[in-house]
Amino acid sequence: MDKTDIILCQLLLGNSRLSYRELAEKLDLSVTAVHNRIQTLIDLGIIRKFTTKISTFAQNAIHILILGTSKANSITAIKQKLEQNSRVYWLAVGGSSVLYIGVYLKNIAEMENVIRFVKDSAEIPEPTIGITFSPIPIMIQKSNPQVGLCELDYKIIRSLKEDSRKATSTIAEELGIAAKTVRHRLNRMVNNFLIEFSIDWYPDASNDIMTIFHVQTKNDANPNAANLILQKFYPNTLFYWGLSNIPGTYIFMVWTPTTKELKSMRENMEQEPTVNSIAPNIIYTGYIFKSWRDEIP
């Protein structure tokens, strides 16, 4: 992948229903070039599905990250155990048998049991538990929490579940309603942050290097330091999670095409005045699991 591919994947991760024309305008490419790039990413197995889910905002989902060194001999066995729990949706395998496990909780009361399950299944004796946060668009903070989903909304989401890029006319024909109604309901859900359009993304299918940077900021760092780092090193910095229960600790996902650029990224980020330390860990493979968030009422 080149930087254009990375930005394209980022756009699709954020909204996989963006039209080819919208993507072309954002990337300053032709519609044909965008179409060809997406098809190549699909053929390589980097993009495997265009997904639709009810949003974490609408579900009040709590995201936690569990990480630590595994004592297990088989990653395959760990994968098979973890995917049995509907709260676990993601596993990434890094160097020195360090595992990163993403979990969505329905409520905070589930945390103790889920942590125990992950600790035993992944054989991580001393896991680090992070309650995560990431940049929240200001409009979400201004959205109306009283707005909810109706039965027709659920039907539309079900229709889009396995293919978020499905045409409005196709959805309308499936449900026996007008295309105008489908567009209206979709716009309402999007504007109120009730729905998420994304992709199942497997960057490890390419020859690129995906690395997790454990970044510790200084005690007197600007509260906005992580956002500034994200913006400064974009598109190499894909996203980050802050750990609200471990102040000053951030988990950055970083893309580089070569080890030389990875070395440069680390050195440059270490020079940031707000950064106290960086510990990179290359990710070798990752898995996405179906979770309770994929179940549509």
Backbone torsions as a table, in degrees:
resi	resn	phi	psi	omega
1	MET	NA	145.5	171.5
2	ASP	-105.6	-177.2	-175.6
3	LYS	-64.5	-31.5	177.8
4	THR	-65.4	-41.1	176.5
5	ASP	-61.6	-41.7	-179.5
6	ILE	-63.1	-45.1	178.6
7	ILE	-64.4	-40.3	177.4
8	LEU	-59.9	-45.5	178.4
9	CYS	-63.8	-37.7	177.1
10	GLN	-62.2	-42.7	178.4
11	LEU	-62.6	-41.9	-179.4
12	LEU	-72.3	-32.3	174.8
13	LEU	-62.7	-35.6	-179.7
14	GLY	-81.0	-32.2	179.4
15	ASN	-162.7	95.9	-175.9
16	SER	-80.4	2.5	174.7
17	ARG	-96.7	3.1	174.9
18	LEU	-58.2	133.8	-178.4
19	SER	-71.3	162.7	176.5
20	TYR	-59.0	-36.9	179.9
21	ARG	-66.6	-43.3	178.0
22	GLU	-62.4	-42.9	178.5
23	LEU	-64.0	-41.3	179.9
24	ALA	-61.3	-40.8	179.7
25	GLU	-66.7	-40.0	-179.1
26	LYS	-69.3	-31.0	-176.3
27	LEU	-98.6	-5.1	-177.1
28	ASP	58.2	46.7	177.8
29	LEU	-126.4	170.2	173.4
30	SER	-79.3	158.4	177.9
31	VAL	-60.0	-40.4	179.4
32	THR	-62.3	-41.7	-179.8
33	ALA	-63.6	-40.5	178.7
34	VAL	-65.0	-45.3	179.1
35	HIS	-58.2	-44.7	-179.0
36	ASN	-64.8	-39.4	179.7
37	ARG	-65.3	-44.1	179.9
38	ILE	-63.2	-42.7	179.9
39	GLN	-63.6	-37.7	177.7
40	THR	-65.5	-41.7	178.2
41	LEU	-63.1	-35.7	176.7
42	ILE	-68.9	-46.1	-178.5
43	ASP	-61.6	-33.6	179.9
44	LEU	-80.0	-8.5	-178.8
45	GLY	81.7	13.1	178.5
46	ILE	-78.6	-42.8	169.8
47	ILE	-104.2	122.7	-175.9
48	ARG	-114.8	-15.8	178.9
49	LYS	-164.7	146.9	172.6
50	PHE	-102.9	113.1	-166.0
51	THR	-109.2	156.7	174.3
52	THR	-133.6	130.8	178.0
53	LYS	-138.0	156.4	165.5
54	ILE	-66.8	138.9	-172.0
55	SER	-69.1	156.7	174.2
56	THR	-62.0	-32.6	178.8
57	PHE	-61.7	-45.9	-178.5
58	ALA	-72.1	-28.6	-178.1
59	GLN	-92.5	-5.5	-175.6
60	ASN	54.3	36.3	-178.0
61	ALA	-72.8	143.8	177.2
62	ILE	-107.9	124.9	-178.3
63	HIS	-101.1	129.0	174.3
64	ILE	-127.4	152.0	176.9
65	LEU	-117.0	124.8	178.2
66	ILE	-111.9	124.5	-178.1
67	LEU	-139.0	153.8	178.8
68	GLY	164.6	174.0	-178.2
69	THR	-84.9	125.5	-179.1
70	SER	-89.6	142.9	175.6
71	LYS	-97.6	1.4	-176.6
72	ALA	-72.7	153.6	179.4
73	ASN	-90.7	-21.0	-173.8
74	SER	-127.9	116.9	174.7
75	ILE	-68.1	-34.7	178.7
76	THR	-60.1	-41.9	178.8
77	ALA	-65.4	-40.3	177.6
78	ILE	-62.1	-46.6	179.3
79	LYS	-56.1	-46.9	-177.4
80	GLN	-63.4	-34.0	178.4
81	LYS	-74.4	-46.7	-175.4
82	LEU	-64.2	-37.6	-175.9
83	GLU	-70.8	-7.3	176.7
84	GLN	-79.1	-16.2	-178.3
85	ASN	-99.4	121.8	-174.6
86	SER	-70.3	-6.5	177.6
87	ARG	-87.4	-20.6	-178.6
88	VAL	-90.9	126.2	-178.0
89	TYR	-121.4	-10.5	-171.9
90	TRP	-153.1	138.9	174.2
91	LEU	-136.3	128.7	173.9
92	ALA	-123.4	140.4	-176.3
93	VAL	-113.2	119.4	-179.7
94	GLY	-109.3	-176.1	178.8
95	GLY	-65.4	157.7	-179.9
96	SER	58.6	30.0	177.7
97	SER	60.9	27.6	175.3
98	VAL	-81.7	127.3	-179.6
99	LEU	-109.9	145.1	174.9
100	TYR	-121.4	120.4	-172.5
101	ILE	-125.0	118.9	-180.0
102	GLY	-92.7	135.7	-175.7
103	VAL	-134.2	136.9	171.2
104	TYR	-111.2	124.0	177.4
105	LEU	-102.0	145.3	173.6
106	LYS	-77.0	-30.9	176.8
107	ASN	-158.4	163.9	-173.4
108	ILE	-66.8	-22.3	-179.1
109	ALA	-65.8	-20.3	-179.4
110	GLU	-79.9	-12.8	-168.8
111	MET	-58.7	-47.7	-174.4
112	GLU	-60.1	-46.3	-178.5
113	ASN	-66.6	-39.2	-179.0
114	VAL	-68.0	-41.3	178.4
115	ILE	-62.0	-42.5	178.6
116	ARG	-62.1	-42.8	179.4
117	PHE	-61.6	-47.7	-178.0
118	VAL	-65.8	-42.6	179.8
119	LYS	-58.4	-44.2	-179.0
120	ASP	-73.9	-44.0	-175.2
121	SER	-68.3	-40.1	-177.9
122	ALA	-90.8	-4.2	-179.6
123	GLU	53.6	53.5	176.0
124	ILE	-108.0	101.5	-175.4
125	PRO	-62.6	-38.6	-175.7
126	GLU	-129.5	75.0	-178.0
127	PRO	-74.1	150.6	169.4
128	THR	-97.7	130.9	-177.5
129	ILE	-111.5	122.0	179.0
130	GLY	-121.0	125.8	170.6
131	ILE	-86.4	114.0	-166.0
132	THR	-91.6	158.5	168.7
133	PHE	-146.6	155.8	177.3
134	SER	-145.4	172.2	-176.5
135	PRO	-56.0	131.3	179.9
136	ILE	-110.2	121.9	178.0
137	PRO	-54.7	138.3	-175.9
138	ILE	-58.5	-29.8	-177.9
139	MET	-67.4	-29.2	176.7
140	ILE	-63.6	-38.6	179.8
141	GLN	-65.9	-23.3	-178.9
142	LYS	-98.6	-2.8	-175.3
143	SER	-72.1	162.9	-176.0
144	ASN	-88.8	110.3	-176.7
145	PRO	-70.0	-11.4	-179.2
146	GLN	-80.6	-16.4	-178.2
147	VAL	-77.5	128.5	-178.6
148	GLY	-128.8	-170.2	-178.0
149	LEU	-101.6	142.2	175.4
150	CYS	-107.8	176.3	-176.8
151	GLU	-60.2	-37.8	178.5
152	LEU	-64.5	-38.1	176.6
153	ASP	-59.6	-44.2	179.9
154	TYR	-61.8	-39.4	179.3
155	LYS	-63.6	-40.8	179.1
156	ILE	-65.5	-42.7	179.5
157	ILE	-63.4	-40.9	177.5
158	ARG	-60.2	-41.1	-179.4
159	SER	-63.6	-33.1	-177.0
160	LEU	-93.6	-4.8	-170.0
161	LYS	-52.8	-45.5	-176.1
162	GLU	-98.2	-3.4	179.7
163	ASP	-156.4	89.0	-176.6
164	SER	-68.2	-14.7	-178.5
165	ARG	-93.1	8.3	179.8
166	LYS	-58.9	139.8	-177.6
167	ALA	-67.0	146.0	178.2
168	THR	-57.0	-39.8	-179.1
169	SER	-63.9	-36.3	178.8
170	THR	-67.2	-42.8	177.1
171	ILE	-60.3	-45.8	-179.2
172	ALA	-59.5	-42.3	-179.9
173	GLU	-66.2	-40.8	178.9
174	GLU	-61.7	-40.7	-173.4
175	LEU	-92.7	-8.8	179.6
176	GLY	70.3	36.1	178.6
177	ILE	-129.7	173.9	-178.4
178	ALA	-76.7	145.2	177.3
179	ALA	-60.3	-34.2	178.7
180	LYS	-61.0	-38.4	178.4
181	THR	-65.6	-42.4	178.6
182	VAL	-60.8	-46.9	179.9
183	ARG	-60.6	-42.0	-179.7
184	HIS	-62.6	-46.2	-179.0
185	ARG	-66.7	-40.1	178.1
186	LEU	-63.8	-45.3	179.1
187	ASN	-60.5	-40.2	179.3
188	ARG	-63.1	-45.0	-179.5
189	MET	-66.0	-40.7	179.5
190	VAL	-65.8	-46.6	-176.4
191	ASN	-65.6	-24.4	179.8
192	ASN	-105.3	13.3	175.1
193	PHE	55.0	41.6	179.6
194	LEU	-97.0	-7.6	-173.1
195	ILE	-139.7	148.5	179.0
196	GLU	-125.9	125.9	173.3
197	PHE	-107.1	123.8	-176.4
198	SER	-148.3	-163.2	178.0
199	ILE	-136.9	152.7	165.5
200	ASP	-84.3	112.3	-169.0
201	TRP	-115.1	124.8	-179.2
202	TYR	-123.4	79.1	-179.1
203	PRO	-64.2	-19.3	179.1
204	ASP	-70.2	-7.8	175.3
205	ALA	-75.2	-11.6	177.1
206	SER	-98.8	-178.0	177.5
207	ASN	-93.7	8.5	-178.0
208	ASP	-76.1	168.8	-177.6
209	ILE	-111.4	119.8	175.3
210	MET	-105.4	127.9	-175.1
211	THR	-132.5	139.2	171.5
212	ILE	-96.3	123.6	175.3
213	PHE	-98.6	118.6	172.1
214	HIS	-86.1	107.3	-174.6
215	VAL	-108.1	127.1	175.3
216	GLN	-112.7	120.4	179.6
217	THR	-89.8	162.5	-179.6
218	LYS	-72.2	157.3	-176.5
219	ASN	-59.8	-33.2	-178.2
220	ASP	-97.4	17.3	-177.0
221	ALA	-67.3	148.0	173.8
222	ASN	-55.8	134.4	178.4
223	PRO	-58.3	-20.7	-179.8
224	ASN	-94.3	11.4	-173.7
225	ALA	-56.7	-43.7	-177.4
226	ALA	-63.9	-40.5	177.9
227	ASN	-62.8	-40.4	-179.4
228	LEU	-65.8	-39.6	177.1
229	ILE	-65.0	-44.6	179.1
230	LEU	-55.8	-46.8	-177.6
231	GLN	-69.9	-39.6	-175.8
232	LYS	-66.3	-38.1	-174.2
233	PHE	-103.3	8.2	175.6
234	TYR	-64.7	142.5	7.3
235	PRO	-91.3	4.9	177.6
236	ASN	-63.2	-37.2	174.8
237	THR	-86.0	110.0	-174.1
238	LEU	-80.0	-48.3	178.2
239	PHE	-165.9	173.9	174.2
240	TYR	-144.2	158.1	167.8
241	TRP	-118.6	130.6	167.1
242	GLY	-90.2	153.5	178.7
243	LEU	-109.9	105.3	-171.7
244	SER	-65.2	-24.6	179.1
245	ASN	-91.7	-2.8	176.3
246	ILE	-130.7	84.2	-173.2
247	PRO	-55.9	140.3	176.1
248	GLY	80.4	3.8	-178.9
249	THR	-108.0	129.9	-178.2
250	TYR	-134.6	141.9	177.8
251	ILE	-110.0	107.8	179.8
252	PHE	-100.1	135.1	169.9
253	MET	-95.4	124.6	-172.3
254	VAL	-123.8	133.9	175.9
255	TRP	-109.0	135.4	171.4
256	THR	-143.1	144.7	179.3
257	PRO	-79.5	-20.4	-177.7
258	THR	-141.4	161.5	175.9
259	THR	-68.1	-29.8	177.4
260	LYS	-62.0	-43.7	178.8
261	GLU	-70.3	-32.5	176.1
262	LEU	-61.8	-44.9	178.2
263	LYS	-60.1	-43.4	179.9
264	SER	-64.9	-41.2	178.7
265	MET	-59.3	-45.4	-179.0
266	ARG	-64.2	-46.3	-178.1
267	GLU	-62.7	-42.3	-179.0
268	ASN	-68.5	-40.2	-179.6
269	MET	-69.1	-33.8	177.9
270	GLU	-63.8	-23.7	-179.4
271	GLN	-81.4	-8.1	179.2
272	GLU	-62.7	132.8	-175.2
273	PRO	-62.4	-21.8	-178.5
274	THR	-90.9	-8.0	-174.2
275	VAL	-92.2	129.2	177.6
276	ASN	-92.1	-42.6	-179.9
277	SER	-158.5	157.2	176.5
278	ILE	-136.9	132.7	175.1
279	ALA	-125.9	104.0	-179.3
280	PRO	-84.2	148.8	176.4
281	ASN	-142.1	114.9	-178.2
282	ILE	-70.3	135.0	178.5
283	ILE	-92.7	127.1	-176.4
284	TYR	-93.0	-34.8	178.1
285	THR	-160.0	165.0	-179.8
286	GLY	-150.0	159.7	-178.9
287	TYR	-137.2	142.3	173.7
288	ILE	-112.7	128.7	-179.4
289	PHE	-110.7	153.1	171.8
290	LYS	-73.9	137.8	-179.2
291	SER	-129.0	-179.1	178.2
292	TRP	-60.4	-22.1	179.4
293	ARG	-71.4	-16.6	177.2
294	ASP	-85.0	-10.5	179.5
295	GLU	-84.1	123.8	-178.2
296	ILE	-106.7	122.3	-178.0
297	PRO	-56.3	NA	NA
